[in-house]
Amino acid sequence: MIGLSDVTVRFGAQLLYAGVSWQLRAGGHYGLVGANGSGKSTLLRVLGGDLVPEEGRVSRPGALRIGTLGQDRFDYDDARALDVVLMGRPDLWSALSERERLLGEGDGSAQAGERLAELEVTIGDLDGYALESRAAALLAGLGIDQPRHARPMRELSSGLRLRVLLAQTLFSEPDLLLLDEPTNHLDITSIAWLEGHLRGFRGTSVVVSHDRHFLNAVADTIADLDYGELRLYPGSYDDFERAKALAVRQKEAEIARTEERVRQLQAFIDRFRAKATKARQASSRKKQVERIVLPEVTRSSRRTPGFRFRSKRRSGRDVLRVTELARGYGGEPVFRGVSFSVERGERVAVVGPNGAGKSTLLKTLAGVLAPDAGSVEPGHAVSAGYFAQNHREMLSGEQSALAWLFAADPESGSDVATVRGALGAVLLGGDEAEKRCSTLSGGEAARLLLAGLMVRRPNLMILD
């Protein structure tokens, strides 16, 4: 199985970690945890071979099959769902796509005919026709019905896209499965399905997640990335937290005992160093004190962001009135006949299975999408703030986090103290504020969007 030896990785001028070693065991199920920005996603890229470390060695068997699921759910926008799954086997996908291209061109030349014959042999050798059926069966097993198999990915909800990409990784039959925040856009039913799949997965898995319940369900070892060091803790996430807390308590108790020992020795020295009969003993104890090194408690690099949402002005009693709302894609309705109202002070949760149209509904309420029919009527003095499921939709890649946040409240503008205060509250203070939006991690991007809501101070928040 794969192993890291004294690996060092930098992100620009920032040292993420140095001297990291990790030997993954076959069949191990690892939960990779750490503070946002600590380099968890980067470490997955090193394990997967997408990033070469500056120093150190990665031992990876040549025949090792690796399946990855990254944070970005929005690749393959124009590809059909079934084709995305087939891309999990590049050799097969290459042959299938070339055959489709040649058939589409309708070239009747002998050369084209010979090439088509070669491709048919290749596809047959790869058991390609059976694999096409297996890919479709995987999608069906993951709750994606037959009509959606031929739809482009952009028309699927984020939860369904995730299932397609999971089907792709399963289709590749990996020995090592690398999953980066797989539960971010899943509903409760989907998370339960994924937990069951990962528990039954026979290969090795490394999962990055901030969901402690999910990690408890799928991990048998926690790999903790903290202050550039990687430590392994056997057991679940709860076991890891208990072990880490116990280690801190034991270290603190050791420090207290050592300090008490130093105090007793120093008291003896102060009392007897002036007495000739005790001077030798006092000198000996002084040397003991000089040799004592107080142990240190290694604190976690994890920091907690602070969110405080206030509205700029009070809305009227009626906040939203939705009447006979309908919205679809490509002529196919996602929902229709939706009517409801929201009053000031209410907290509304939108729930439903993947593909039911939750994100589409919220986008329509926020004005990002125009309704196909019906209306969304905001009440008196209502100002809405929207948090998108796909953070990148709302962030300009080349802007710095600071510049983006300054532009987040175009109506009244915000002063430097307010903007920098909001960035500091969400752990993007100091030099972090100058990071380009395109370089922010998924967690940093989410916190920046929430900082935008704190600065704008809407009285209606629509959060996906």
Legacy VTK file of the C-alpha trace (Angstrom):
# vtk DataFile Version 3.0
C-alpha trace
ASCII
DATASET POLYDATA
POINTS 464 float
0.000 0.000 0.000
1.002 3.638 -0.388
3.418 5.327 2.009
4.786 8.823 2.672
8.276 9.384 4.017
9.492 12.795 5.301
7.174 14.682 2.943
7.353 18.494 2.867
4.762 20.659 1.087
4.490 24.432 0.756
1.632 26.518 -0.596
3.407 29.563 -1.986
5.506 30.891 0.884
3.421 29.044 3.488
4.832 25.808 4.881
1.918 23.389 5.233
3.884 20.516 6.719
7.407 19.162 6.905
8.714 15.665 7.551
5.312 13.953 7.367
5.493 10.157 7.244
2.484 7.873 6.888
2.274 4.218 5.930
-1.303 3.358 4.953
-2.344 -0.197 5.662
-4.327 -2.242 3.165
-8.023 -2.168 4.032
-7.628 0.702 6.488
-10.388 3.296 6.717
-8.860 6.653 7.669
-10.528 9.916 8.640
-8.202 12.848 7.855
-8.956 15.816 10.127
-7.426 19.205 10.836
-8.113 22.921 10.849
-9.287 24.650 7.672
-6.234 25.539 5.608
-4.032 22.954 7.334
-3.479 21.138 4.039
-5.855 18.167 4.171
-6.967 18.500 0.540
-3.346 19.030 -0.478
-2.324 15.843 1.330
-5.007 13.938 -0.597
-3.506 15.294 -3.819
-0.078 14.035 -2.713
-1.525 10.597 -1.934
-3.332 10.529 -5.278
-0.247 11.534 -7.270
-1.694 14.871 -8.434
0.920 16.843 -6.484
4.620 16.088 -6.111
6.001 17.132 -2.697
8.982 19.469 -2.557
10.849 17.044 -0.336
10.417 13.459 0.761
9.296 10.309 -0.978
5.939 8.817 -1.922
5.985 5.034 -2.293
3.140 4.012 -4.561
2.870 0.515 -6.108
2.686 0.795 -9.871
-0.462 -1.317 -10.097
-2.300 0.663 -7.395
-5.693 1.895 -8.637
-6.726 5.185 -7.052
-10.232 6.655 -7.048
-10.625 10.284 -6.022
-13.587 12.478 -5.188
-12.539 16.103 -4.830
-14.276 19.149 -3.364
-15.256 20.409 -6.822
-18.613 18.885 -7.767
-18.984 21.100 -10.829
-16.643 19.578 -13.397
-18.069 17.680 -16.380
-20.934 20.189 -16.759
-21.571 19.269 -20.400
-21.007 15.509 -20.083
-23.819 12.977 -19.732
-24.097 11.316 -16.327
-23.461 7.847 -17.790
-20.405 9.099 -19.692
-18.961 10.577 -16.496
-19.150 7.149 -14.874
-17.493 5.522 -17.904
-14.648 8.047 -17.626
-13.658 6.155 -14.487
-12.026 3.647 -16.857
-9.904 5.875 -19.139
-8.884 3.016 -21.450
-12.495 2.047 -22.083
-13.713 5.649 -22.307
-11.047 6.505 -24.873
-12.121 3.617 -27.109
-15.846 4.309 -26.701
-15.553 8.041 -27.385
-13.338 7.518 -30.446
-15.792 4.950 -31.822
-18.694 7.367 -31.282
-16.761 10.152 -33.026
-15.940 8.010 -36.053
-19.513 6.778 -36.366
-20.765 10.354 -36.122
-18.435 11.535 -38.874
-19.828 8.859 -41.207
-16.493 8.411 -42.973
-16.874 5.345 -45.200
-13.180 5.067 -46.025
-11.315 1.810 -45.632
-9.007 3.444 -43.091
-11.944 4.499 -40.898
-13.449 1.021 -41.206
-10.197 -0.606 -40.113
-9.972 1.729 -37.129
-13.555 0.990 -36.120
-12.810 -2.730 -36.278
-9.752 -2.226 -34.046
-11.840 -0.254 -31.564
-14.506 -2.968 -31.461
-11.793 -5.505 -30.592
-10.405 -3.210 -27.880
-13.850 -2.643 -26.377
-14.546 -6.364 -26.468
-11.219 -7.189 -24.792
-12.069 -4.706 -22.025
-15.513 -6.294 -21.643
-16.790 -2.868 -22.531
-20.391 -3.712 -23.343
-20.888 -5.453 -20.006
-19.160 -2.538 -18.284
-21.552 -0.059 -19.892
-24.402 -2.022 -18.337
-22.578 -2.079 -15.000
-22.127 1.705 -15.099
-25.857 2.123 -15.678
-26.576 -0.321 -12.851
-24.344 1.671 -10.486
-26.259 4.854 -11.262
-29.557 3.071 -10.754
-28.325 1.594 -7.487
-27.400 5.064 -6.275
-30.920 6.307 -6.865
-30.381 7.974 -10.251
-33.188 6.858 -12.524
-32.739 5.906 -16.184
-33.955 9.209 -17.737
-31.235 11.114 -15.857
-28.440 8.890 -17.227
-28.469 10.792 -20.525
-28.826 14.257 -19.008
-25.844 16.639 -18.828
-24.348 17.057 -15.375
-25.251 20.749 -15.216
-28.936 19.765 -15.094
-28.455 17.556 -12.035
-28.559 18.725 -8.432
-25.312 18.783 -6.463
-26.366 15.701 -4.531
-26.988 13.783 -7.747
-23.681 15.002 -9.206
-21.954 13.639 -6.140
-23.624 10.274 -6.661
-22.502 10.255 -10.298
-18.914 10.964 -9.228
-19.124 8.295 -6.536
-20.352 5.886 -9.194
-17.327 6.903 -11.267
-14.914 6.064 -8.439
-16.648 2.731 -7.806
-16.618 1.938 -11.510
-12.842 2.364 -11.523
-12.619 -0.389 -8.849
-9.930 1.450 -6.853
-7.589 -0.025 -4.288
-7.370 3.396 -2.618
-10.394 5.698 -2.323
-9.728 9.393 -1.565
-12.816 11.438 -0.642
-12.694 15.173 0.091
-15.737 16.440 2.021
-18.130 13.910 0.449
-21.087 14.861 2.690
-21.063 18.607 1.971
-24.153 18.584 -0.266
-25.818 15.321 0.693
-29.168 14.892 2.380
-29.594 12.608 5.379
-30.606 9.604 3.278
-27.600 10.012 0.977
-25.195 10.302 3.910
-26.592 7.090 5.393
-26.109 5.350 2.031
-22.513 6.575 1.788
-21.772 5.452 5.340
-22.984 1.957 4.484
-20.961 1.839 1.284
-17.726 2.941 2.956
-18.146 0.504 5.835
-18.378 -2.304 3.272
-15.549 -1.021 1.064
-12.781 -3.629 0.944
-10.023 -1.310 -0.204
-8.276 1.476 1.684
-10.107 4.774 2.137
-9.040 8.240 3.275
-11.916 10.621 3.987
-11.648 14.339 4.754
-14.711 15.517 6.654
-15.783 17.954 9.361
-18.813 15.786 10.172
-17.968 13.952 13.395
-20.978 11.612 13.146
-19.960 10.596 9.630
-16.356 9.990 10.721
-17.563 7.889 13.657
-19.458 5.729 11.177
-16.762 5.211 8.519
-13.289 5.563 10.089
-11.285 3.024 12.062
-8.291 5.380 12.375
-8.123 9.174 12.658
-5.163 10.940 11.012
-4.836 14.331 12.711
-3.022 17.075 10.789
-2.142 19.753 13.340
0.621 22.369 13.294
2.187 20.644 10.291
2.450 17.267 12.016
0.454 14.104 11.312
-0.491 11.806 14.175
-2.561 8.629 13.972
-5.182 7.690 16.560
-6.817 4.244 16.362
-10.592 4.188 16.638
-13.430 6.550 15.809
-13.494 10.346 15.894
-14.921 10.275 19.426
-12.063 7.961 20.460
-9.604 10.443 18.905
-11.070 13.404 20.815
-10.946 11.490 24.092
-7.357 10.364 23.460
-6.227 13.867 22.550
-7.950 15.418 25.576
-6.460 12.736 27.846
-2.971 13.426 26.467
-3.390 17.145 27.266
-4.600 16.385 30.816
-1.714 13.990 31.398
0.780 16.552 30.107
-0.730 19.271 32.303
-0.525 16.959 35.333
3.116 16.209 34.493
3.830 19.944 34.280
2.136 20.529 37.651
4.211 17.755 39.277
7.413 19.121 37.761
6.636 22.678 38.902
5.910 21.414 42.423
9.224 19.524 42.434
11.057 22.690 41.317
9.277 24.698 44.040
10.335 22.211 46.732
13.943 22.149 45.526
14.079 25.948 45.328
12.656 26.232 48.865
15.437 23.942 50.160
18.077 25.974 48.283
16.774 29.294 49.638
16.647 27.950 53.187
19.985 26.192 53.463
22.458 27.691 50.978
23.823 30.048 53.673
24.434 27.187 56.146
27.832 25.590 55.840
26.532 22.165 56.872
23.865 22.205 54.134
25.672 24.174 51.415
26.757 21.078 49.520
23.197 19.701 49.459
21.843 23.101 48.390
24.378 23.241 45.546
23.384 19.733 44.433
19.696 20.686 44.389
20.475 23.847 42.432
22.089 21.714 39.730
18.972 19.489 39.731
16.768 22.543 39.154
18.982 23.703 36.293
18.678 20.307 34.616
14.884 20.175 34.828
13.091 20.995 31.580
9.406 21.777 31.903
7.311 19.792 29.402
5.063 21.793 27.089
1.432 21.273 26.194
1.071 21.309 22.416
-2.071 23.317 21.728
-4.199 22.645 18.677
-3.986 24.885 15.621
-7.773 24.690 15.339
-9.473 28.042 15.756
-13.178 28.729 15.993
-14.702 31.379 13.712
-17.234 33.808 15.121
-20.454 34.616 13.260
-22.778 37.435 14.247
-25.636 38.204 11.897
-27.525 41.446 12.328
-30.003 43.094 9.999
-29.468 46.637 8.753
-33.150 47.439 9.030
-36.326 45.743 10.158
-38.554 44.263 7.471
-42.311 44.338 7.374
-44.277 41.504 8.926
-44.718 39.723 5.574
-41.253 38.764 4.299
-42.037 36.529 1.298
-45.171 35.531 -0.515
-44.719 32.719 -3.054
-47.628 31.980 -5.383
-47.978 29.038 -7.811
-44.212 28.998 -8.399
-42.806 26.725 -11.124
-39.285 26.159 -12.392
-37.638 23.557 -14.590
-34.767 22.854 -16.956
-34.969 22.040 -20.643
-38.745 21.987 -20.584
-38.873 19.451 -17.739
-40.408 20.868 -14.526
-38.471 20.493 -11.287
-41.370 21.807 -9.213
-44.644 23.585 -9.895
-47.615 24.966 -8.021
-45.483 25.912 -4.997
-47.191 28.431 -2.722
-46.245 29.545 0.786
-45.513 32.643 2.822
-42.797 33.570 5.302
-43.264 36.040 8.134
-40.662 38.065 10.000
-38.778 36.001 12.581
-39.612 32.597 11.108
-36.913 29.964 10.560
-37.763 27.721 7.601
-35.917 24.485 6.712
-36.277 23.173 3.155
-35.913 19.380 3.127
-36.354 16.665 0.528
-34.485 13.979 -1.404
-31.694 14.805 -3.838
-33.083 16.051 -7.125
-36.330 17.287 -5.587
-35.395 20.881 -6.438
-34.308 22.367 -3.097
-31.387 24.347 -4.560
-33.464 25.390 -7.575
-36.188 26.669 -5.241
-33.719 28.683 -3.164
-32.075 30.135 -6.277
-35.505 31.184 -7.508
-36.381 32.762 -4.158
-33.052 34.624 -4.195
-33.628 35.932 -7.725
-30.694 34.019 -9.207
-33.138 32.096 -11.421
-36.285 33.505 -12.986
-39.438 31.451 -12.390
-41.106 29.713 -15.315
-44.467 30.568 -13.789
-45.843 32.095 -10.615
-44.293 34.808 -8.498
-42.003 35.564 -5.562
-43.056 38.786 -3.852
-40.775 40.226 -1.145
-42.436 42.237 1.591
-41.836 45.801 2.707
-38.161 46.737 3.301
-36.967 43.166 2.723
-33.292 42.777 1.791
-32.129 39.248 0.988
-28.702 37.651 1.352
-27.938 34.403 -0.482
-25.402 31.677 0.317
-24.880 29.437 -2.730
-24.247 25.712 -2.546
-21.471 26.174 -5.097
-19.368 28.863 -3.425
-17.400 29.552 -6.594
-20.524 30.931 -8.283
-20.306 33.985 -6.037
-16.558 34.584 -5.833
-14.438 36.382 -8.415
-11.286 34.303 -8.792
-8.701 37.082 -9.179
-10.063 39.355 -6.457
-8.551 39.159 -2.999
-10.812 38.159 -0.130
-10.517 41.734 1.156
-11.499 43.286 -2.177
-14.423 40.893 -2.585
-15.774 41.719 0.855
-15.475 45.465 0.243
-17.664 44.984 -2.831
-20.182 42.795 -0.985
-22.220 45.803 0.191
-22.451 48.055 -2.879
-25.467 50.019 -1.640
-23.961 51.717 1.381
-20.357 50.552 1.364
-18.401 49.481 4.434
-15.437 50.982 6.239
-12.063 49.295 6.603
-12.589 48.457 10.272
-15.907 46.693 9.592
-14.552 44.673 6.672
-11.308 43.666 8.374
-13.213 42.883 11.564
-15.532 40.537 9.668
-12.557 38.848 7.979
-10.808 38.420 11.316
-13.950 36.919 12.845
-14.037 34.230 10.132
-10.286 33.523 10.470
-9.217 35.413 7.337
-7.416 38.251 9.070
-3.938 39.658 8.437
-2.188 38.322 5.347
-5.013 35.807 4.801
-7.199 38.726 3.685
-4.963 39.214 0.633
-5.486 35.666 -0.658
-7.069 35.466 -4.110
-10.538 33.957 -4.038
-9.406 31.258 -6.481
-6.840 29.975 -3.957
-9.209 29.722 -0.982
-10.011 26.277 0.367
-13.634 25.149 0.410
-13.987 26.074 4.084
-12.324 29.462 3.599
-14.616 30.257 0.656
-17.677 29.365 2.738
-16.510 31.562 5.618
-15.868 34.468 3.239
-19.439 34.223 1.923
-20.746 34.224 5.492
-18.590 37.277 6.233
-20.308 38.910 3.257
-23.663 38.319 4.942
-22.340 39.848 8.165
-21.191 42.953 6.283
-24.329 43.312 4.147
-26.655 42.725 7.121
-29.729 41.479 5.208
-32.970 40.830 7.066
-33.673 37.674 5.022
-30.993 34.995 4.667
-31.375 32.225 2.077
-28.772 29.556 2.860
-28.088 26.543 0.642
LINES 1 465
464 0 1 2 3 4 5 6 7 8 9 10 11 12 13 14 15 16 17 18 19 20 21 22 23 24 25 26 27 28 29 30 31 32 33 34 35 36 37 38 39 40 41 42 43 44 45 46 47 48 49 50 51 52 53 54 55 56 57 58 59 60 61 62 63 64 65 66 67 68 69 70 71 72 73 74 75 76 77 78 79 80 81 82 83 84 85 86 87 88 89 90 91 92 93 94 95 96 97 98 99 100 101 102 103 104 105 106 107 108 109 110 111 112 113 114 115 116 117 118 119 120 121 122 123 124 125 126 127 128 129 130 131 132 133 134 135 136 137 138 139 140 141 142 143 144 145 146 147 148 149 150 151 152 153 154 155 156 157 158 159 160 161 162 163 164 165 166 167 168 169 170 171 172 173 174 175 176 177 178 179 180 181 182 183 184 185 186 187 188 189 190 191 192 193 194 195 196 197 198 199 200 201 202 203 204 205 206 207 208 209 210 211 212 213 214 215 216 217 218 219 220 221 222 223 224 225 226 227 228 229 230 231 232 233 234 235 236 237 238 239 240 241 242 243 244 245 246 247 248 249 250 251 252 253 254 255 256 257 258 259 260 261 262 263 264 265 266 267 268 269 270 271 272 273 274 275 276 277 278 279 280 281 282 283 284 285 286 287 288 289 290 291 292 293 294 295 296 297 298 299 300 301 302 303 304 305 306 307 308 309 310 311 312 313 314 315 316 317 318 319 320 321 322 323 324 325 326 327 328 329 330 331 332 333 334 335 336 337 338 339 340 341 342 343 344 345 346 347 348 349 350 351 352 353 354 355 356 357 358 359 360 361 362 363 364 365 366 367 368 369 370 371 372 373 374 375 376 377 378 379 380 381 382 383 384 385 386 387 388 389 390 391 392 393 394 395 396 397 398 399 400 401 402 403 404 405 406 407 408 409 410 411 412 413 414 415 416 417 418 419 420 421 422 423 424 425 426 427 428 429 430 431 432 433 434 435 436 437 438 439 440 441 442 443 444 445 446 447 448 449 450 451 452 453 454 455 456 457 458 459 460 461 462 463
